[in-house]
Amino acid sequence: MKPLIFVLCVVFVFSFGGVSAQMAGWQPSPGHTQVAIWPGTVADALPVPGAEYVSAAKDNLVAGRPWVEVGNVSQPTMTVYSPKGKNTGVAVVVFPGGGFEILAIDLEGTEVCDWLTSQGITCVLLKYRVPSLPYDWHCKCRPDVFVKSTPSLEDAQRTIGLVRFHAAEWHINPHKIGVLGFSAGGYLVAEISTDFERRSYATVDAADKESCRPDFAMAVYPGHLWTYDKGFELNPTVPVSSQTPPTFLLQAEDDHVDNVNDSLAYYIALKKAGVLVEMHLYAQGGHAFGLRHTKFPITGWPQLVETWLRTISMIPK
């Protein structure tokens, strides 16, 4: 998607528990502070085509409204949204989707955080690096090629470690930190759920000594998990094991961007490994609806998540 609006933001510097905070580009709403997750040089930095940009996607409305994309992210950041009322002690790191090319920063980011904080859950919005893959994921001409989204995975590992490191300060239970991702972000959920035993980058500080394994995981219309031409075989870059955290899956059968077989392949692998997994499939709903309500029942999925979180004893019943 071509950028429609370019936004130039002022670069500013401040301190945040040892985390670097120099950045530009997309900024959260007032009252929420965005901080860089790397204290110095970004791990395994890759070149990007230009400066970070923010663009309004006016030609692809969701529930009658435009959404905002962020592209060319080379300086990954996190923004912490704390509950204003009750606090369950639960935290969720959110991965917006966008095909590892852009990030749907409001549709699958800030709007999600507003919902989570209303439930007493701390939301950590991760603006991870995009583009972050060596070839076009949308090209189905090479279904036999599978690669990790290494920069994005490094950002996810780093962020979960930081959240656990700051758990007491942020009033979070370090044993109740989960992840929620959409589309490509759903694939990133699967990556961090299966690749957490050691960092994909050289240790930076004490935060990297914390576990980066999520305590629970939620993937909404995930992509890149199915091998396309090998039945319901799972993408080998996400080797599910018995240590993969409890997982929630949701997808529409008429999703023409990420095939419903992505969820099915992951579900089968999780079941075989003995992982606690819950999957919801709907006949209609399409792709990339976020939390916005449409005429399709699938958009009531947040209530399903709330029930599931009670079922696995993450939030009070």
matplotlib code that plots the C-alpha trace (Angstrom):
import matplotlib.pyplot as plt

x = [0.0, 1.4, 1.6, -1.1, 0.0, 3.5, 3.8, 7.0, 7.4, 9.9, 12.6, 12.8, 14.9, 14.0, 14.9, 12.8, 14.3, 17.5, 15.6, 16.6, 13.9, 15.0, 12.5, 10.4, 7.4, 4.2, 3.3, 0.6, -2.2, -1.4, -0.9, 0.9, 4.7, 6.4, 9.9, 12.6, 13.1, 16.8, 19.2, 21.7, 22.2, 19.2, 20.0, 20.6, 19.4, 18.4, 18.1, 14.7, 13.5, 13.1, 12.0, 9.3, 5.9, 2.3, -0.5, -4.3, -5.7, -8.9, -9.6, -9.9, -12.5, -13.2, -16.7, -17.0, -13.9, -10.3, -7.3, -3.8, -0.7, 2.9, 5.7, 9.5, 9.9, 13.6, 13.5, 11.1, 9.2, 6.7, 3.9, 2.5, -1.2, -2.1, -5.6, -7.2, -9.5, -9.2, -5.9, -5.9, -2.1, -2.3, -0.4, -0.7, 1.9, 0.1, 1.5, -0.4, -0.6, 0.4, 2.2, 5.6, 5.5, 3.4, 1.6, -2.1, -1.3, -4.8, -7.1, -4.9, -3.0, -4.3, -8.0, -7.0, -5.2, -8.3, -10.3, -7.7, -7.2, -11.0, -10.8, -8.1, -5.3, -2.0, -1.5, 2.0, 1.8, 4.8, 5.8, 8.1, 10.4, 8.8, 9.6, 11.4, 11.6, 13.9, 11.2, 7.6, 5.3, 2.5, 4.2, 2.8, 5.1, 7.6, 5.5, 8.5, 10.5, 10.1, 12.1, 11.8, 10.8, 14.1, 14.0, 10.4, 11.0, 14.0, 11.8, 9.1, 11.6, 13.2, 9.8, 8.5, 11.8, 11.4, 7.8, 8.8, 11.8, 9.5, 6.6, 6.7, 7.1, 4.1, 1.9, 2.1, 2.1, 5.3, 3.5, 0.6, 2.2, 0.6, 0.7, -2.0, -1.4, -3.3, -2.5, 1.3, 1.2, -0.6, 2.3, 4.7, 2.6, 3.3, 7.0, 7.5, 5.4, 7.8, 11.1, 11.8, 14.5, 17.3, 17.4, 17.9, 20.4, 23.3, 22.3, 22.0, 21.2, 19.4, 16.1, 17.4, 18.0, 14.3, 12.2, 10.6, 8.1, 4.5, 2.3, -0.6, -1.0, -3.8, -3.7, -6.5, -6.7, -3.0, -1.0, 2.1, 1.5, 0.3, 2.6, 0.1, 0.8, 1.5, -1.9, -2.3, 1.5, 2.7, 5.3, 8.6, 9.8, 7.3, 8.2, 5.4, 6.3, 4.7, 6.2, 4.2, 1.8, -2.0, -3.3, -6.5, -7.2, -9.8, -10.4, -13.1, -13.4, -13.9, -10.6, -9.0, -5.8, -4.7, -6.2, -8.2, -5.9, -3.2, -5.3, -6.2, -2.5, -1.4, -4.4, -3.5, 0.1, -0.8, -3.2, -0.6, 1.8, -0.7, -1.0, -4.2, -5.8, -9.1, -10.1, -13.1, -13.9, -16.7, -18.2, -17.9, -16.1, -13.2, -9.8, -8.4, -11.5, -9.7, -12.2, -14.5, -18.1, -19.6, -22.6, -20.7, -20.8, -17.1, -16.5, -17.9, -14.7, -13.4, -16.0, -14.7, -11.2, -12.5, -14.2, -11.1, -8.8, -11.1, -11.1, -7.3, -7.3, -5.6, -8.3, -10.9, -14.1]
y = [0.0, 3.4, 5.9, 8.6, 10.9, 11.4, 12.7, 14.3, 14.1, 15.7, 13.5, 13.6, 11.9, 10.8, 8.0, 4.9, 2.2, 1.9, 1.6, 4.0, 6.5, 8.3, 7.9, 9.5, 8.6, 7.3, 8.6, 7.3, 9.5, 11.9, 10.3, 7.2, 7.1, 5.3, 4.1, 2.3, -1.3, -1.4, 0.7, 1.3, -0.3, -2.3, -6.0, -7.3, -4.1, -4.3, -1.5, 0.0, 1.8, 5.2, 7.0, 5.7, 6.9, 7.1, 6.7, 6.8, 3.8, 5.6, 3.2, 0.1, 0.9, -1.4, -1.0, 2.2, 3.8, 4.2, 2.8, 3.9, 2.1, 2.6, 1.6, 1.4, 0.8, 0.5, 1.7, -0.7, 0.7, -0.3, 1.7, 0.7, 1.1, 0.6, -0.1, 3.1, 1.2, -2.5, -4.2, -8.0, -8.2, -9.6, -8.1, -8.7, -7.7, -6.9, -7.5, -5.6, -7.2, -6.0, -8.8, -7.9, -4.9, -2.3, -2.3, -1.6, 0.4, 1.5, -1.2, -4.0, -2.0, 1.1, 0.0, -3.4, -1.7, 0.3, -2.9, -4.8, -2.0, -1.8, -5.4, -4.6, -5.9, -4.0, -3.7, -3.3, -2.3, -3.4, -1.4, -4.1, -3.8, -3.9, -4.8, -7.7, -10.6, -11.2, -12.0, -11.2, -13.4, -12.7, -14.6, -18.1, -19.2, -20.5, -22.4, -24.6, -21.6, -20.8, -18.2, -16.7, -13.0, -12.7, -8.9, -9.0, -12.1, -10.4, -7.4, -9.7, -11.6, -8.4, -6.8, -9.8, -9.8, -6.1, -6.5, -9.3, -7.3, -4.3, -6.4, -5.2, -1.5, -1.9, -3.9, -7.0, -10.6, -12.0, -15.3, -13.8, -12.2, -13.2, -12.2, -11.3, -10.9, -10.4, -11.8, -11.6, -10.6, -13.9, -15.7, -13.8, -15.1, -18.6, -17.8, -16.4, -19.3, -21.9, -20.0, -18.7, -21.0, -18.6, -15.2, -14.8, -12.0, -11.3, -10.5, -6.7, -6.3, -7.8, -7.8, -10.4, -12.8, -12.9, -15.6, -14.5, -17.4, -16.1, -17.5, -17.6, -16.8, -15.5, -15.5, -13.8, -14.7, -15.7, -16.2, -18.1, -21.2, -23.6, -25.2, -24.8, -28.0, -30.5, -31.1, -29.7, -29.7, -26.8, -24.3, -25.8, -22.5, -22.8, -26.2, -26.7, -28.6, -29.4, -26.2, -24.0, -21.9, -22.3, -20.9, -19.2, -19.2, -17.4, -17.2, -16.8, -19.6, -16.9, -15.2, -14.7, -13.1, -15.7, -19.1, -20.8, -23.7, -21.6, -21.9, -25.5, -26.6, -24.8, -26.3, -29.8, -29.4, -28.0, -30.8, -33.4, -31.8, -31.9, -28.1, -26.5, -24.9, -23.4, -22.6, -20.7, -20.8, -18.8, -19.2, -15.5, -12.5, -12.0, -10.6, -7.7, -6.6, -6.0, -5.2, -3.2, -4.6, -5.6, -7.6, -10.8, -12.7, -13.2, -9.6, -10.5, -12.4, -10.3, -11.8, -15.3, -14.2, -12.9, -16.2, -18.2, -16.1, -16.9, -20.6, -20.7, -18.8, -15.7, -13.3, -13.7, -15.7]
z = [0.0, -1.0, 1.8, 1.6, 4.4, 5.7, 9.2, 10.4, 14.2, 16.5, 17.9, 21.6, 24.3, 27.8, 30.2, 31.1, 33.3, 31.2, 28.0, 25.2, 24.2, 21.0, 18.2, 15.5, 13.4, 14.9, 18.4, 20.7, 22.1, 24.9, 28.2, 26.9, 26.5, 23.7, 24.4, 22.3, 23.4, 22.6, 24.8, 22.0, 18.6, 17.4, 17.2, 13.6, 12.1, 8.4, 5.9, 5.2, 2.1, 3.8, 6.9, 9.1, 7.9, 9.0, 6.5, 6.6, 4.7, 3.5, 0.6, 2.7, 5.4, 8.3, 9.8, 7.8, 9.1, 7.9, 9.8, 10.2, 9.0, 10.0, 7.7, 7.5, 11.2, 12.0, 15.7, 17.5, 20.5, 23.1, 24.6, 28.0, 28.6, 32.3, 33.6, 35.0, 37.5, 38.6, 37.8, 37.4, 37.3, 33.8, 30.9, 27.2, 24.6, 21.3, 17.8, 15.1, 11.7, 8.3, 6.4, 8.0, 5.6, 7.7, 11.0, 11.4, 14.5, 15.5, 14.1, 15.6, 18.2, 20.1, 19.8, 21.3, 24.2, 25.0, 25.3, 27.3, 29.8, 30.3, 31.5, 34.1, 31.8, 31.2, 27.4, 25.9, 22.3, 20.3, 17.2, 15.8, 12.8, 9.4, 6.7, 8.3, 5.8, 2.9, 0.4, -0.3, 1.9, -0.5, -3.3, -3.2, -6.0, -3.4, -0.7, 0.1, 1.5, 5.1, 7.0, 10.5, 10.8, 12.8, 13.5, 14.6, 16.7, 18.4, 19.2, 20.7, 22.8, 24.0, 24.9, 26.9, 28.9, 29.6, 30.7, 33.1, 34.3, 35.1, 36.4, 40.0, 38.9, 36.5, 38.9, 36.7, 37.8, 36.1, 35.6, 33.8, 30.7, 27.4, 23.7, 21.2, 17.5, 14.3, 10.8, 10.5, 14.2, 14.8, 13.1, 15.4, 18.3, 17.1, 16.7, 20.3, 21.6, 20.1, 20.2, 23.7, 25.2, 24.2, 22.7, 18.9, 19.7, 22.0, 25.6, 26.2, 29.9, 32.9, 31.1, 28.7, 31.5, 32.1, 30.4, 27.1, 27.1, 27.1, 29.7, 27.2, 23.6, 21.3, 17.5, 15.6, 11.8, 11.8, 8.6, 7.4, 9.5, 6.8, 4.2, 1.4, -0.5, 2.2, 3.7, 7.2, 7.9, 10.0, 8.9, 10.3, 11.6, 14.5, 16.1, 18.6, 21.8, 25.1, 26.5, 24.0, 26.1, 26.2, 22.9, 21.6, 17.9, 15.8, 12.1, 9.4, 6.8, 4.1, 5.0, 1.6, 2.9, 5.4, 4.8, 7.6, 7.1, 8.9, 12.2, 11.5, 10.9, 14.1, 16.1, 15.0, 16.0, 19.4, 20.1, 19.1, 21.5, 24.4, 24.5, 25.9, 22.9, 22.0, 18.4, 17.1, 13.4, 11.7, 8.2, 7.4, 8.6, 6.2, 7.3, 9.3, 11.2, 14.5, 17.3, 15.1, 15.0, 11.7, 10.7, 11.2, 14.6, 14.5, 15.6, 19.0, 19.6, 22.5, 24.8, 23.8, 24.9, 28.2, 28.9, 27.9, 30.1, 33.0, 32.0, 32.2, 35.5, 34.1, 35.2, 38.0, 37.3]

ax = plt.figure().add_subplot(projection="3d")
ax.plot(x, y, z, "-o")
ax.set_aspect("equal")
plt.show()
